[in-house]
């Protein structure tokens, strides 16, 4: 039985801890804040509650596998609900696309935007079928060896083609390029630096849809925190890891202000820049910066919007109605990216969604505020070309006994990929 210390109590840390504990290890989890969940933990103010980060997830099988492999099936604790609509896109020319999942539904939606666009879109999505198969078999579901990649995976990861170029070659209609690139733009990436194969997100959305959890995504963190108790994981909140103690090239402990915590194995589920021993190995990477966010508590009748509306332009705004509110109230979250030269709600009003007079509670967070609150960016590592995928740590690291999970690790940011990073760590460490 190994003494394992998991650093970080966000989704990646929680998932790693419960998996490793179920495999029979003695697990301790260290979290610098007083609560668990990271960007999954909800935000509350003035009687309103909002999802702090993600409001849905792709690849629900990742959550199902996590719960099954760490104890009881997810259906006994959470209600996963499929969303019929991925999101609604509103363009500057006044047109709108309600983007569903499913091939037939997407054909109809894009054809409503313009004759023939449906076929162009689904042909583009279908072009990623082989990419998905290769990534799933050799990268997402099994620990990978950077120095001994299968030929078909090496060909994709080594490709110089970027998503910006592929989308310009594929679509004459700028609106389709915006829809295809949106998941990356929303996370702060420049499409000129994103590998073309990463566009497989469109295939994943079409095939597997988006899913949410009744009660908000914070319910996932709560359920996992309860599972820590079931699996007898020692949890130390309010305990920041400051570095790793390495002896003879192998990790021996995690350093904290209260003293060293001995460990045979350490899982870094935070931004590795926060641990000097690991920071030297990620000097060539940068974090993807979160958007500016306003959590709004509104009163009275507000515009009836779907669960996510993307307002294209500069700045680009994303409105997410949802959360809990007192009677007669409504909770909204607004994200902003780009040239934010005015108040977010003033920018929103220019899109004819004016709720300025209905605000009763408002919590504004800059990108810096969010990074300080969460201890890092849940968007993970910024895409800086094809080399980025090899510069991320995980599941192994250059330090013996140290593994990496979370948004900054392989295979990247976003709830499904963070969940997969924990599964890769558990596979690599193995049973006690």
CORVENBEL-V550915 format. One record per residue. RES is the residue in one small letter. NEAR is the number of other C-alpha atoms within 10 Angstrom. Layout:
BEGIN
res: <RES,RES>
near: <NEAR,NEAR>
END
This chain:
BEGIN
res: <x,x,x,x,x,x,x,x,x,x,x,x,x,x,x,x,x,x,x,x,x,x,x,x,x,x,x,x,x,x,x,x,x,x,x,x,x,x,x,x,x,x,x,x,x,x,x,x,x,x,x,x,x,x,x,x,x,x,x,x,x,x,x,x,x,x,x,x,x,x,x,x,x,x,x,x,x,x,x,x,x,x,x,x,x,x,x,x,x,x,x,x,x,x,x,x,x,x,x,x,x,x,x,x,x,x,x,x,x,x,x,x,x,x,x,x,x,x,x,x,x,x,x,x,x,x,x,x,x,x,x,x,x,x,x,x,x,x,x,x,x,x,x,x,x,x,x,x,x,x,x,x,x,x,x,x,x,x,x,x,x,x,x,x,x,x,x,x,x,x,x,x,x,x,x,x,x,x,x,x,x,x,x,x,x,x,x,x,x,x,x,x,x,x,x,x,x,x,x,x,x,x,x,x,x,x,x,x,x,x,x,x,x,x,x,x,x,x,x,x,x,x,x,x,x,x,x,x,x,x,x,x,x,x,x,x,x,x,x,x,x,x,x,x,x,x,x,x,x,x,x,x,x,x,x,x,x,x,x,x,x,x,x,x,x,x,x,x,x,x,x,x,x,x,x,x,x,x,x,x,x,x,x,x,x,x,x,x,x,x,x,x,x,x,x,x,x,x,x,x,x,x,x,x,x,x,x,x,x,x,x,x,x,x,x,x,x,x,x,x,x,x,x,x,x,x,x,x,x,x,x,x,x,x,x,x,x,x,x,x,x,x,x,x,x,x,x,x,x,x,x,x,x,x,x,x,x,x,x,x,x,x,x,x,x,x,x,x,x,x,x,x,x,x,x,x,x,x,x,x,x,x,x,x,x,x,x,x,x,x,x,x,x,x,x,x,x,x,x,x,x,x,x,x,x,x,x,x,x,x,x,x,x,x,x,x,x,x,x,x,x,x,x,x,x,x,x,x,x,x,x,x>
near: <11,15,16,26,27,30,28,32,30,26,28,31,31,26,31,34,36,29,28,28,23,21,19,14,22,20,27,21,24,24,25,19,18,10,14,25,25,26,25,24,23,18,16,17,14,12,13,22,22,26,26,21,22,15,21,21,21,22,18,19,12,18,21,15,16,22,22,14,16,22,15,13,15,17,11,8,13,15,15,18,13,18,15,14,18,22,21,21,20,18,18,12,8,7,11,19,21,17,20,23,22,17,19,13,16,21,21,18,18,23,17,16,17,11,10,13,20,22,17,15,22,19,14,20,21,15,14,19,13,12,18,19,13,15,20,12,11,17,20,20,15,18,20,18,12,10,7,8,14,14,8,14,16,14,11,18,20,15,14,15,18,19,23,19,14,18,21,13,10,14,16,10,12,12,20,21,19,15,20,22,21,19,14,19,16,20,20,19,20,17,22,16,18,24,26,23,20,17,26,21,18,22,22,18,18,22,15,15,21,23,21,18,17,13,14,21,27,23,20,22,22,15,14,22,22,12,21,24,12,14,21,15,22,15,20,17,16,13,18,20,24,16,19,25,17,16,10,7,11,16,20,21,22,24,17,16,9,9,10,16,18,17,22,16,23,26,29,30,31,30,25,23,19,16,17,12,17,21,15,11,17,16,11,12,19,15,19,19,21,25,22,20,24,20,24,26,27,23,19,12,11,13,10,7,12,15,17,20,21,22,20,19,13,14,18,19,26,23,22,22,21,19,22,19,20,14,9,9,18,22,24,23,23,22,20,24,20,14,10,14,9,9,11,19,18,14,19,21,13,9,16,10,15,15,18,13,9,16,16,13,15,17,14,14,17,14,14,15,14,22,17,11,14,21,20,24,25,31,24,26,25,23,22,18,19,20,16,18,20,13,16,23,23,27,28,22,17,14,16,17,19,27,25,31,37,36,30,33,30,30,29,26,22,19,25,18,23,29,28,27,33,33,26,27,25,25,17,15,20,13,15,13>
END
